[in-house]
Amino acid sequence: MNDLGKFLVIAGLLLAAAGVVVWTGFGRGWLGRLPGDVHYTKGHFRLYFPLATCLLVSVLLTLLFWLFRK
């Protein structure tokens, strides 16, 4: 039960930190506008796929989980 408690505390702190980052607007200027994010507009049709942003978030989460696994 001790490991579960540590995990919940760490997950709560990470969630709170993510909330603060979103609340302050950090990354609003560049996040989602990285080179490699796909923007396509034709008439009334718009397609937006943040490929580079998804890869960046995936790498960061992978590193974070790898660090906490050790």
N, C-alpha and C positions, 0 to 999 in steps of 0.2 A: 504494500500500500504506500510505502514511502516513495517509491519511484513514480507512482501515479501522481502523488501530491506535488513532487518537483516538476513533473511535466505540465501539470495544470497551472502552476505558478508561472513557469516560463512562457507557456502559451498565452496566458493572460497578459503578461508584460509585453510580449510581442504584439498582441492585438491592440493594447493600449498605445504602444509606440506607433503602430501603423495608423491608428485613429488620429493621433497628434499630427503625423505627417500629412494626412489627407486634410485635416482641419486647417492647418496653416497654409496649405496650398503649395507646399514644396514640390517641385517637379512639374508644375502645371505648364511651364514654358517649353520643356523639352520632352517630357514623358509622353509617349504616343506620337511624337514627331521625329523619331530617330530615322537615320538613313536605313532603308530596308523596310520601312512601313509602307504598305501599299495603299495609294490613294487613286481612285479612278472615278471620273465624273463624265457622264455623257447625257446631255439633256436633263431630264428629271431623275435620272438614275445615278446614285452615288454608292460606291463601294469603298469601304475602309477596313483594312485588315492590318493590325499592328504586329506584323511578323517579328521585327527586330525587338520590339518592346516585350513580346511574349517570350522570346529567347532569353532576353536579359533577366526577366523575372524568374524564368525557369532555372537559369544558372545560379542566381542568387539564392533561391529556395533550396536548390540541391546542395550548395555549399553550407547553408545554414543547417539543414538536416544532417549533413555529414558531420559537422562540428558537434552537434548535440548527441549524435550517436556514439561518439568516442567517450 
